[in-house]
Amino acid sequence: MSDPTGRKAVAAVWRIDSARIIGALTRYTGDFALAEDLAQEALAEALVTWPREGVPNNPAGWLLTVGRRRAIDAFRRRSARDEKYAAMAHHLPEGGALTGADPGPAPDDVLWDPDQIDDDTLALMFTSCHPVLSREAGVALTLRVIGGLTSDEIARAFLVPTATVQARITRAKKTLGAAGVPFEVPPVAQRPARLAQVLSVVYLIFTEGSSASSGDEVIRFDLAGEAQRLTRILSRLMPEEPEVHSLLALLELTAARFPARRGPDGEIVLLEEQDRRRWDRSAIARGRAALAKAADAGRGYGYYGLQAAIAECHALASSVEETNWGRIVALYDGLGRLAPSPVVDLNRAVAVSMAQGPAAALPIVDALASAEAFKDSHQLPGVRGELLRRLGRLDEARTELEQAIRLCGNERERAVLTRKLAELSPSDNRG
């Protein structure tokens, strides 16, 4: 009889260890696209075997062993005398090709050395972000293989159709294969040129984890935690790069609020309602220390440093009312000059509403109405509805909130918007 816990275990292990598994398989095969295919085959085998026979003692090792055996089968089909097949087969236990039974744990000293795992994951990141790929293709591919995101989730992060993301991923794998891109952490001299894209990938993974775009969870701790782990590794690998420390600061300071962002039943707790005593003070300390390292470089804050400084303003305030909203507006001004985007402008409008009132912020939001980035997003009508509510324009606020509810893909966030809509009443006039 099939055990549903087996399928849940497959999903959990894949979410946590897919990057390590694909990285290890890429190292063994030397073929990025083949490695992902092998990992997917191993995943499919687990979905059949684990619910029927139980979860193995070493789930990730099981997947790796299956993937390696499938690789050997592939090389065998190409050539019985292939040298790569012989080298890989030398490390396998007795038993040959996969029979469908639990292959047992892989040798820990070969497959799961912690330093090798980190190297494999980083090599996978830099390979996915190779200069032969466009930024869009590289980010989409890395979000898929490092973050384990689905094409739908990546599409929402990019605000593009799912088919576009799938096409980018397919083209990226073909391009890497055709270019013969090596699987390695690049030499020191080549890292800065590829760092910006790597940081962008990690940031998008964390963004999806900290504010899930779909589903019934507010926070996807697996994705957020993986992004933090990868950034810590990058900070050790590239300690001279201030933006690495800035990103680490941003992630730590944002994650510090996680304990207070969920209620007892998993519901979203808005910033103004959060119990700040539940914020993780050790994470705040780590974030501020990382931001100080970035500042010590003497180059001024970059894209992630400005966002981390905004997060620090929240971390230092005892309440929403005591927050230095004027400084936050100024930081958003700098961010808008450095990296102009409608999303930055919308966040700046929220800060302006807190510093100067909703009347000052509404024209900024109205100017964003035609922005392509918000075409299918709930963010703009959600913010506009709140500003109109505070101005006492309740009928207009109701229309905007209804639109936000229709567009929102996350069940918990939709519940917050629905609650706001229900709370509207003629007496709710806060101009």
N, C-alpha and C positions, 0 to 999 in steps of 0.2 A: 504493500500500500504506500502511496506517495505521501511524504511528510512535508507539509508546507513550510516547516522551519528550514528545510534544506534549501528551498528557493530563496528564502530570506537571507540565509547565510551566504549564498552565492552573491546576492546583490551587495551585501555588506562587505565581503572580501574584495569584490571587484571595485567598489567605490574607494576603498582604502588602499588597495595594493595594485591596481591596474597599471599605474605608471611604473612601479618597480618591476612588475612582471614583463611589461612590454620592453622596458629598458634592458632587463637581463636577456630577454630573447633577442633583442637587437644586437647586443654584444656578442651573443653566441652565433648568430646567423650572419651578421654584417649587413642585413637587409631590413631597413626600417618598415617598409610596406609589408613584407613577409611576416615580420615579427608581430605586427598588429593583427594580421589575419590568423596567425597561429594562436595568439592570445584569445581571439574571438572563438576559435574552434575549441580551445580548452574550456572557455566559458560555457559554450553550448554543451559540451560533454558533462560539465559539472551540473548544469541544469537538469540533465537526465539522471545522472548517477547519484548525486547527493540526496535528493528527496527519497530515492529508492533504497539506498544502502547506508545512508547516514553521512554526516559531515566528517571528513578525515581529521586526524589530529593536527595536521599542518596544512590548512586549506590553501594558503598561498603557495607552499611548496608543491602541493598536489597539482595546482594549475601550471606551475612552472615545469614540472616533470612531464605532464601531458603535452605542453607546448613544445618542449625539447624533443620529445619522441615524435611528435607530428613533423617537426623540422627535419629530423633524421629520415623519416619516411619520404618527405619531399625531396631531400637530396639523393636518397636511394633511387627514387624514380628517375632523377636526372642522370645519375651515373652510379653504378654499383661500386665503382672504384674511386669515387670522388674523395679527394683528400680532406675536404671539410667534413664530410660525413664520417670518415675514419677518426678524425680528431675529436669530434663530438661524441661518437660512440664509445671512445676510450673511457669517458667519464661516467657512462651509464652503468647501473647495476645489471645483473643478469636479468633477462626477460625479453629483450628485443622490443618489438613494436607494441603499441598499446593494445590491450586485450579487452578493455572495458571495466576491469576490476580496479579498485583503488590502488594506484601505483605507489602509495606510501609517500612519506616525506622525502623531499630532496635533500641531498647532503648539505647541512647547514654551512660547513666551512667553505663550500664551493659557491652556493647560490645565495646565501643570505648573510654574507659578511656585511656589517653595517656600513663600513667605509665604501665598499663596492656598490651597495645599494644607493648611497648618496651620489656617488660618481655616475652611476647609470642614470639616475633621475636627472641630474644636471646635464649630462651628455644628451639625454633625450630632449631636454628643454632647448639647449643650444642648437641641436640638429633641427628641431621643429621650427626654430626661429632663424634658420640660415638665410643669408642675404639673397640666395637665388629665388626665394619665395617673396611674394608680395606680403606686406604687413598683414593684410586681411586674411590671406591664406595661412600664413604662419601662426597667427593668433588662433584661428579656428581649429587648425590641426592640433595645436598644443593643448587647447582647452579640451579637445576630445581625448587625447591620449594621456595627458598629465592629470587633468581634472576629472576625467570620466564623465563629462557633461554630454548629454544627448544633443543631437542636431537641433531639436526644438529649443532647448535651453540656450544654446549658443546663439541661435537666431534672435531670441529675445534680448540677449546681452548686446547684440549688434544692431538690433532694430531693423533686421532684414528678413526676407522670406527664408523658410527652412530649406527650400530647394537651392537657394543661393549658397547657404552654408555647406550643404552636402557636395555641391559642385566644387567649392573651394577646397574642401578636404580631399576629394578625389584628385584634383589637379595638383595639389601640394605633394601628395605621395608620389604621383607619377614624376613630378619635377625633381624631387629628391633622388629618386631612383635613376632617372636619366642623367642627372648631374654627377652621380657617384659620390654624393656627400658623405664624408666619413662620420662615423659615430664616435664622437669624442667631445670632451670639454675643450674649447679652442685655446690656443696659446694665449698668454697674457696680453700680447700686443693686439690681438684680434677681438678681445672681449668687449671693450667699451662700445665698439660699433654695433654689436649685437645685443648689448645690455638693455637698451631702451625697450626693445620688443619683448625681451624676456620679462622685464618688470611689468610691462603692459599685460602680459598673459597672467602673471601671478595676481595682479590687481583685479583683473576681471574674474578670476577664480574666486578671490575673496569676496568680491562684490556679490556674486551669485550666492555665496555661502552666507554672507551677513544679512542679505535681504533677498530671500528666495523669490524668484520671479513667478514660480508656479507651485502647485501642491498645497499641502495643508500645514506646512511648517514655516514658522517665522524665520528661523535660522537653520542652515544646514551646517552643523558643526564639523562634519567631515571635510567639506570643501574649505571652509574658513581655516580649519586647523592645518590642512595640507598647505594652503597658501602661506600661513605663518611659518610652517616648518621649512618650506622651500626658501622663504626670504631669509630665515636665520642661516641656512646653509650658504646662500649667496653672500650674506654679510661676512661670513668667515672666509669665503673664497675671494671676495673682492672688498676687503676692509677699507680700501682707499677711495671707494666710490660713495659720495655723500647721498646720492639718490637711493642707493640700496638701504642705507640707514634710515633715510626719510620714509621709505615705504614700510620698513619694519616698524618705525614709530607709528605710522598711520594705522597699521594693522593691529598693533598692540593696544593703542588708545581706543580704537573702535571696538575691539573684542572685549575690552575692559567693561563695557556697558552690557554685554550679553546677559549676565545673570539677572539683570533687572528688566530686560526687554521682553521677557515672557512671563505671563501670569500663571497661576496654578494649573489652569486647563490648557496651557499652550497658547493663549491669546496674546496679541501684541499689546504691550504697555508703552504708550507714547512717552516721549522724552519728558514732557511736563508732569507726567504722572509717576515717573519712576522713583523708586526708593534708592537714592544715591548711596545709601550705606551699603547696598549690595554690589556696588561697582567694585571690580577687582583692583584693589590699590596696588598690588604687586605688578599687575600688567600696566597700570598707569605709570608706575616708577620706571619700568623697563622701556615704555614708549618715550617718556621724557628723556631718559638717558640716551636712547637712540637718536632722538631729535637733536640733542646737544652735540652728539658726534657729527651729525650732518652740518650743524652750524659751525663747528670747529674748522671745517674745511675752508671757511672764509669766502665762499662763492655766492652766498645768498641762497635762499630756499628756491628749489625748483618745483616742478609740478606736484610731486608727492610731499615735499617739505611744506608747501603752503597748505595742503589739505591736512597734514599732520598738525600744523600750528592751529588750524581751526578746531581740530579734535581736542587739542590741548586746552583751548579756551573752555570747551565744555567740561573737560575733566577737572579743571581747577575751580569751577563755579559750584557754589553750594546749592543753587537752584536756577531755574530758568530765568527768573527775575534778576538774579545777581550775575548772570552771564554778561561778558563784555561783548555785546552785540556790535558796538561800533568797531571794535578791532576785527570781528569776524567779517563785517562788511568790507573793511579795508583789505583783508586777506583775499576775499573773493574778487575784489577789484584787481588785485595783482594776478590772481589765477586767471581771470578773464583776459587780461592783457597777454599773459604767457601762453595760454592754451584756450582760445575763445571757443565756446560751445554753448548751445542752448541749455544744456543741463546745468552748466556752471551759472548761467544767467538766472535760471529758475531757482537754484539754491541761494543765489545772492538775493533774489527777490524775497525769499522767506526771511533771510537775515534782516533785510531792510524793513520788513513788516514788524519785526520784533524791536528794531532800533528806533524806527520813525513812525510806525503805525501802518495799518493796511492800506490807507489811501495813498501813501507814497509807493507802496509795492505793486498795487494793481496795474498801473500803466506798464510796468516792466513785464508783468505776466501777459497782459493783453498783446504786447508787441511780439510775443513768442507764439501766438495762436497759429501762425502759418508755418511754423518750423516743422520740417519733415521729420525730425527726430521724435516729435510727439504725436505723429499721425495716428498711431495705434496704441498710444500709451495712456495710462490712467493718471500719470503724474501731474500733467498740466491742469486738467479739470479738477483734480483733487485739491491742488493748491489754490486754484481760482475759487473753487467753492468755499474753501475755508476763509479766504479773504472777504468774499462777498457776505458770508455769514457774519463776520466781525463788523462789517459795515452796515448790517441790518437789511441788506438787499436779499431777503430770504427766498423769494420766488426764483431769482437768478441762481442763488446758491443751490437750491434744490435741483435745478436743471443740470448744473455742473456736477454735483455729487452723483446724480443718477447716471450721467455719462461715465464718470470715473468707475462706478460699480460695474457697468457693462464691459469696460475695457480691462479691468483688473484680473490678473491671472492667478493671484495667490489668495487662497481661501481666507487666511487669517487677516490679510490686509483688506480684503473685501468686507469682512465682518466689521472692521473699524469704520470703513466708509459708510456701511449700512447703519451703524449705530449713530454716526454723525447726522445722517439723513433723518433718522427717526427722532433725533433730539431737536430738530428745527421746529420752531413754533413762532407765532406772531410776536410773542413777547421777547424773543431772543434778539435783542437789538444792542449791539456792542460797537457802535461806530467809533 
